[in-house]
Amino acid sequence: MVPDDPDHNDKSSAFSDFASDLLAVEEEDKKAKKKIIKEGVKRLEEKESGLINSSKLLTAELAKLREKADMSPFVGTSGKITSPRFRRKEFIEILGREVLWIGREELKDRGGIISLSQLRKYFTESRDNWELRDKDIPEALDWLDEEGLIPTIDKLDDELTLIHFRPIELSEDTRKLLKAAMGIETTQSKLKSILGWSLERIEVTLTALEDAGIAILDGEHVYFPGL
C-alpha cells in the first residue's frame, strides 16, 4: 500500500481552495454586472420613457437587458408603481403580466403550483417599487384566469389558495394532504396521524406530488417549496 503523499495532499487542497475562490469571484462579478445593468435600466426608464415608448427597437433591447439583470422583461416597471383607486384595468393587466412571469419563470422550480400567501410574500420581497393593496394580486389572478392565461385557481379552504401556473391535476387525496400540511413542519408520520391514513396511502400520495415537482421528500421530512 502506497502511503499518502502529504505534499500532494497539501497541493490538492490548495488547488481546491483556489478553485473555490475563483468561482466566488466570478459569482460576485456576475452580481456586480447585474446590479450595474439594473441601475442603468432604471435610469433609462425614468428619464427616457417617452423615447422608449416610441421605439420598438429600444423597447426590445431594454427587455433583453432586464432579463440579463434578473428583472422581468416588461419595460417600464422599474420606477415606483402605486395601486390606483380608479381606472384600474390597465394596472391590473400590468400586474397580471408580472405575476404570470413570476409563476412561469422566477418560481418555475416550485412545481408550477404556488400558494397565494407565498406569491404575495415573493412579490413583496422581489419588487419593492410596487405599492399594492391586499386586493390587487387576487384581482390580477382573476384577470389571468378569465383570459385563460393560467390553468386554474384552486381554493382548498379559507387559508389555502393554490394558483396553478401550469396544468397539473390534483387528485382528492393530494388536495387533502396539501391542506393537512399547511402550517406545520411536515413529516410523513405527522401526516399519517392527522389524516388517519395508512402509511402506504401517504407514500403513494407524496410520490404523486413529488413526481409533479410540488413536494420534496427527504427521508421522513416533506417540503413544499410552493406553499
DOPA-47784 format. One record per residue (C-alpha): residue in one letter; x, y, z. Coordinates in pm, whole numbers, plus 50000, padded with zeros to 5 digits. Layout:
% residues N
<aa: A | c1: X | c2: Y | c3: Z>
...
END
This chain:
% residues 227
<aa: M | c1: 50000 | c2: 50000 | c3: 50000>
<aa: V | c1: 50143 | c2: 50340 | c3: 49897>
<aa: P | c1: 50136 | c2: 50589 | c3: 50185>
<aa: D | c1: 49966 | c2: 50923 | c3: 50132>
<aa: D | c1: 50192 | c2: 51195 | c3: 49999>
<aa: P | c1: 50147 | c2: 51492 | c3: 50240>
<aa: D | c1: 50290 | c2: 51732 | c3: 49985>
<aa: H | c1: 50047 | c2: 51607 | c3: 49718>
<aa: N | c1: 49754 | c2: 51637 | c3: 49960>
<aa: D | c1: 49854 | c2: 51993 | c3: 50052>
<aa: K | c1: 49879 | c2: 52090 | c3: 49683>
<aa: S | c1: 49544 | c2: 51927 | c3: 49609>
<aa: S | c1: 49382 | c2: 52112 | c3: 49897>
<aa: A | c1: 49541 | c2: 52441 | c3: 49794>
<aa: F | c1: 49419 | c2: 52395 | c3: 49435>
<aa: S | c1: 49069 | c2: 52315 | c3: 49559>
<aa: D | c1: 49068 | c2: 52629 | c3: 49775>
<aa: F | c1: 49197 | c2: 52837 | c3: 49483>
<aa: A | c1: 48925 | c2: 52698 | c3: 49251>
<aa: S | c1: 48658 | c2: 52779 | c3: 49510>
<aa: D | c1: 48791 | c2: 53134 | c3: 49546>
<aa: L | c1: 48786 | c2: 53176 | c3: 49167>
<aa: L | c1: 48423 | c2: 53063 | c3: 49147>
<aa: A | c1: 48332 | c2: 53303 | c3: 49428>
<aa: V | c1: 48500 | c2: 53594 | c3: 49246>
<aa: E | c1: 48320 | c2: 53503 | c3: 48921>
<aa: E | c1: 47988 | c2: 53488 | c3: 49104>
<aa: E | c1: 48048 | c2: 53825 | c3: 49268>
<aa: D | c1: 48144 | c2: 53966 | c3: 48927>
<aa: K | c1: 47815 | c2: 53839 | c3: 48782>
<aa: K | c1: 47622 | c2: 54001 | c3: 49066>
<aa: A | c1: 47809 | c2: 54330 | c3: 49016>
<aa: K | c1: 47731 | c2: 54330 | c3: 48642>
<aa: K | c1: 47365 | c2: 54255 | c3: 48708>
<aa: K | c1: 47348 | c2: 54541 | c3: 48958>
<aa: I | c1: 47506 | c2: 54784 | c3: 48710>
<aa: I | c1: 47264 | c2: 54677 | c3: 48434>
<aa: K | c1: 46967 | c2: 54702 | c3: 48671>
<aa: E | c1: 47058 | c2: 55054 | c3: 48781>
<aa: G | c1: 47117 | c2: 55161 | c3: 48418>
<aa: V | c1: 46780 | c2: 55025 | c3: 48308>
<aa: K | c1: 46605 | c2: 55208 | c3: 48593>
<aa: R | c1: 46771 | c2: 55539 | c3: 48499>
<aa: L | c1: 46678 | c2: 55497 | c3: 48132>
<aa: E | c1: 46317 | c2: 55408 | c3: 48206>
<aa: E | c1: 46276 | c2: 55703 | c3: 48443>
<aa: K | c1: 46442 | c2: 55965 | c3: 48222>
<aa: E | c1: 46360 | c2: 55848 | c3: 47870>
<aa: S | c1: 46013 | c2: 55696 | c3: 47898>
<aa: G | c1: 45880 | c2: 55893 | c3: 47601>
<aa: L | c1: 46165 | c2: 55787 | c3: 47373>
<aa: I | c1: 46138 | c2: 55424 | c3: 47486>
<aa: N | c1: 45762 | c2: 55413 | c3: 47425>
<aa: S | c1: 45808 | c2: 55546 | c3: 47072>
<aa: S | c1: 46076 | c2: 55294 | c3: 46972>
<aa: K | c1: 46003 | c2: 54922 | c3: 46939>
<aa: L | c1: 46373 | c2: 54852 | c3: 46883>
<aa: L | c1: 46474 | c2: 55030 | c3: 47204>
<aa: T | c1: 46197 | c2: 54854 | c3: 47396>
<aa: A | c1: 46315 | c2: 54514 | c3: 47268>
<aa: E | c1: 46678 | c2: 54588 | c3: 47364>
<aa: L | c1: 46574 | c2: 54707 | c3: 47710>
<aa: A | c1: 46368 | c2: 54391 | c3: 47759>
<aa: K | c1: 46681 | c2: 54182 | c3: 47687>
<aa: L | c1: 46886 | c2: 54387 | c3: 47934>
<aa: R | c1: 46618 | c2: 54349 | c3: 48201>
<aa: E | c1: 46631 | c2: 53968 | c3: 48169>
<aa: K | c1: 47012 | c2: 53974 | c3: 48196>
<aa: A | c1: 46972 | c2: 54157 | c3: 48528>
<aa: D | c1: 46713 | c2: 53901 | c3: 48652>
<aa: M | c1: 46431 | c2: 54152 | c3: 48608>
<aa: S | c1: 46100 | c2: 54079 | c3: 48440>
<aa: P | c1: 46107 | c2: 54161 | c3: 48067>
<aa: F | c1: 45831 | c2: 54420 | c3: 48093>
<aa: V | c1: 45981 | c2: 54760 | c3: 48011>
<aa: G | c1: 45856 | c2: 55049 | c3: 48223>
<aa: T | c1: 45812 | c2: 54867 | c3: 48555>
<aa: S | c1: 46130 | c2: 54994 | c3: 48725>
<aa: G | c1: 46003 | c2: 55311 | c3: 48890>
<aa: K | c1: 45754 | c2: 55344 | c3: 49172>
<aa: I | c1: 45422 | c2: 55179 | c3: 49087>
<aa: T | c1: 45128 | c2: 55262 | c3: 49311>
<aa: S | c1: 44795 | c2: 55082 | c3: 49308>
<aa: P | c1: 44531 | c2: 55326 | c3: 49178>
<aa: R | c1: 44184 | c2: 55360 | c3: 49326>
<aa: F | c1: 44018 | c2: 55431 | c3: 48992>
<aa: R | c1: 44076 | c2: 55328 | c3: 48627>
<aa: R | c1: 44234 | c2: 55007 | c3: 48743>
<aa: K | c1: 44201 | c2: 54796 | c3: 48427>
<aa: E | c1: 44544 | c2: 54880 | c3: 48281>
<aa: F | c1: 44714 | c2: 54849 | c3: 48619>
<aa: I | c1: 44560 | c2: 54505 | c3: 48684>
<aa: E | c1: 44674 | c2: 54385 | c3: 48341>
<aa: I | c1: 45031 | c2: 54507 | c3: 48402>
<aa: L | c1: 45032 | c2: 54343 | c3: 48745>
<aa: G | c1: 44884 | c2: 54025 | c3: 48593>
<aa: R | c1: 45172 | c2: 54000 | c3: 48344>
<aa: E | c1: 45422 | c2: 54047 | c3: 48626>
<aa: V | c1: 45255 | c2: 53776 | c3: 48835>
<aa: L | c1: 45247 | c2: 53542 | c3: 48536>
<aa: W | c1: 45621 | c2: 53593 | c3: 48478>
<aa: I | c1: 45690 | c2: 53516 | c3: 48844>
<aa: G | c1: 45489 | c2: 53194 | c3: 48836>
<aa: R | c1: 45614 | c2: 53073 | c3: 48498>
<aa: E | c1: 45979 | c2: 53178 | c3: 48515>
<aa: E | c1: 46106 | c2: 53302 | c3: 48851>
<aa: L | c1: 45933 | c2: 53031 | c3: 49057>
<aa: K | c1: 45920 | c2: 52756 | c3: 48796>
<aa: D | c1: 46129 | c2: 52530 | c3: 49023>
<aa: R | c1: 45834 | c2: 52507 | c3: 49266>
<aa: G | c1: 45632 | c2: 52267 | c3: 49055>
<aa: G | c1: 45400 | c2: 52511 | c3: 48882>
<aa: I | c1: 45169 | c2: 52545 | c3: 49183>
<aa: I | c1: 45217 | c2: 52832 | c3: 49428>
<aa: S | c1: 45005 | c2: 52931 | c3: 49725>
<aa: L | c1: 44860 | c2: 53282 | c3: 49729>
<aa: S | c1: 45044 | c2: 53359 | c3: 50053>
<aa: Q | c1: 45381 | c2: 53256 | c3: 49904>
<aa: L | c1: 45311 | c2: 53455 | c3: 49589>
<aa: R | c1: 45233 | c2: 53767 | c3: 49794>
<aa: K | c1: 45548 | c2: 53716 | c3: 50003>
<aa: Y | c1: 45773 | c2: 53668 | c3: 49700>
<aa: F | c1: 45625 | c2: 53969 | c3: 49520>
<aa: T | c1: 45681 | c2: 54195 | c3: 49823>
<aa: E | c1: 46042 | c2: 54078 | c3: 49865>
<aa: S | c1: 46139 | c2: 54095 | c3: 49498>
<aa: R | c1: 45951 | c2: 54408 | c3: 49385>
<aa: D | c1: 45982 | c2: 54676 | c3: 49649>
<aa: N | c1: 45897 | c2: 54951 | c3: 49397>
<aa: W | c1: 45535 | c2: 54828 | c3: 49381>
<aa: E | c1: 45288 | c2: 54957 | c3: 49641>
<aa: L | c1: 44996 | c2: 54715 | c3: 49638>
<aa: R | c1: 44664 | c2: 54684 | c3: 49816>
<aa: D | c1: 44552 | c2: 54346 | c3: 49954>
<aa: K | c1: 44301 | c2: 54301 | c3: 49672>
<aa: D | c1: 44546 | c2: 54371 | c3: 49386>
<aa: I | c1: 44712 | c2: 54031 | c3: 49339>
<aa: P | c1: 44380 | c2: 53839 | c3: 49370>
<aa: E | c1: 44229 | c2: 54073 | c3: 49108>
<aa: A | c1: 44529 | c2: 54020 | c3: 48879>
<aa: L | c1: 44493 | c2: 53643 | c3: 48922>
<aa: D | c1: 44122 | c2: 53661 | c3: 48839>
<aa: W | c1: 44213 | c2: 53852 | c3: 48521>
<aa: L | c1: 44472 | c2: 53586 | c3: 48427>
<aa: D | c1: 44212 | c2: 53316 | c3: 48491>
<aa: E | c1: 43945 | c2: 53494 | c3: 48284>
<aa: E | c1: 44191 | c2: 53539 | c3: 47997>
<aa: G | c1: 44285 | c2: 53170 | c3: 48008>
<aa: L | c1: 44649 | c2: 53251 | c3: 48086>
<aa: I | c1: 44664 | c2: 53020 | c3: 48389>
<aa: P | c1: 44501 | c2: 52675 | c3: 48418>
<aa: T | c1: 44308 | c2: 52737 | c3: 48739>
<aa: I | c1: 44288 | c2: 52893 | c3: 49085>
<aa: D | c1: 44220 | c2: 52625 | c3: 49344>
<aa: K | c1: 44074 | c2: 52742 | c3: 49677>
<aa: L | c1: 44120 | c2: 52448 | c3: 49914>
<aa: D | c1: 43990 | c2: 52634 | c3: 50220>
<aa: D | c1: 43983 | c2: 52984 | c3: 50372>
<aa: E | c1: 44357 | c2: 52974 | c3: 50444>
<aa: L | c1: 44496 | c2: 52793 | c3: 50140>
<aa: T | c1: 44452 | c2: 52907 | c3: 49781>
<aa: L | c1: 44670 | c2: 52744 | c3: 49515>
<aa: I | c1: 44748 | c2: 52910 | c3: 49184>
<aa: H | c1: 44825 | c2: 52668 | c3: 48900>
<aa: F | c1: 45075 | c2: 52821 | c3: 48658>
<aa: R | c1: 45095 | c2: 52501 | c3: 48456>
<aa: P | c1: 44833 | c2: 52230 | c3: 48410>
<aa: I | c1: 44857 | c2: 51981 | c3: 48695>
<aa: E | c1: 44555 | c2: 51778 | c3: 48801>
<aa: L | c1: 44530 | c2: 51731 | c3: 49178>
<aa: S | c1: 44350 | c2: 51419 | c3: 49299>
<aa: E | c1: 44124 | c2: 51430 | c3: 49601>
<aa: D | c1: 44399 | c2: 51269 | c3: 49811>
<aa: T | c1: 44666 | c2: 51520 | c3: 49706>
<aa: R | c1: 44430 | c2: 51808 | c3: 49785>
<aa: K | c1: 44357 | c2: 51665 | c3: 50132>
<aa: L | c1: 44725 | c2: 51608 | c3: 50202>
<aa: L | c1: 44821 | c2: 51963 | c3: 50099>
<aa: K | c1: 44555 | c2: 52103 | c3: 50331>
<aa: A | c1: 44684 | c2: 51884 | c3: 50616>
<aa: A | c1: 45043 | c2: 52001 | c3: 50555>
<aa: M | c1: 44954 | c2: 52371 | c3: 50580>
<aa: G | c1: 45128 | c2: 52547 | c3: 50869>
<aa: I | c1: 45315 | c2: 52250 | c3: 51019>
<aa: E | c1: 45666 | c2: 52107 | c3: 51000>
<aa: T | c1: 45566 | c2: 51827 | c3: 50768>
<aa: T | c1: 45670 | c2: 51468 | c3: 50827>
<aa: Q | c1: 45515 | c2: 51150 | c3: 50694>
<aa: S | c1: 45427 | c2: 51034 | c3: 51046>
<aa: K | c1: 45250 | c2: 51365 | c3: 51123>
<aa: L | c1: 45051 | c2: 51343 | c3: 50802>
<aa: K | c1: 44957 | c2: 50983 | c3: 50885>
<aa: S | c1: 44836 | c2: 51092 | c3: 51229>
<aa: I | c1: 44641 | c2: 51398 | c3: 51103>
<aa: L | c1: 44474 | c2: 51223 | c3: 50809>
<aa: G | c1: 44430 | c2: 50881 | c3: 50966>
<aa: W | c1: 44560 | c2: 50715 | c3: 50651>
<aa: S | c1: 44779 | c2: 50409 | c3: 50611>
<aa: L | c1: 45150 | c2: 50475 | c3: 50552>
<aa: E | c1: 45114 | c2: 50324 | c3: 50204>
<aa: R | c1: 44843 | c2: 50577 | c3: 50111>
<aa: I | c1: 45059 | c2: 50860 | c3: 50242>
<aa: E | c1: 45359 | c2: 50739 | c3: 50040>
<aa: V | c1: 45158 | c2: 50698 | c3: 49718>
<aa: T | c1: 45014 | c2: 51050 | c3: 49750>
<aa: L | c1: 45351 | c2: 51206 | c3: 49832>
<aa: T | c1: 45513 | c2: 51026 | c3: 49539>
<aa: A | c1: 45250 | c2: 51174 | c3: 49306>
<aa: L | c1: 45325 | c2: 51522 | c3: 49444>
<aa: E | c1: 45699 | c2: 51462 | c3: 49415>
<aa: D | c1: 45662 | c2: 51347 | c3: 49053>
<aa: A | c1: 45472 | c2: 51669 | c3: 48979>
<aa: G | c1: 45754 | c2: 51874 | c3: 49134>
<aa: I | c1: 45530 | c2: 52003 | c3: 49415>
<aa: A | c1: 45685 | c2: 51810 | c3: 49705>
<aa: I | c1: 46043 | c2: 51729 | c3: 49801>
<aa: L | c1: 46091 | c2: 51413 | c3: 50009>
<aa: D | c1: 46389 | c2: 51399 | c3: 50242>
<aa: G | c1: 46354 | c2: 51079 | c3: 50441>
<aa: E | c1: 46078 | c2: 51131 | c3: 50695>
<aa: H | c1: 46052 | c2: 51504 | c3: 50620>
<aa: V | c1: 45847 | c2: 51656 | c3: 50338>
<aa: Y | c1: 45892 | c2: 52003 | c3: 50191>
<aa: F | c1: 45655 | c2: 52202 | c3: 49970>
<aa: P | c1: 45855 | c2: 52491 | c3: 49813>
<aa: G | c1: 45546 | c2: 52649 | c3: 49654>
<aa: L | c1: 45345 | c2: 52655 | c3: 49976>
END
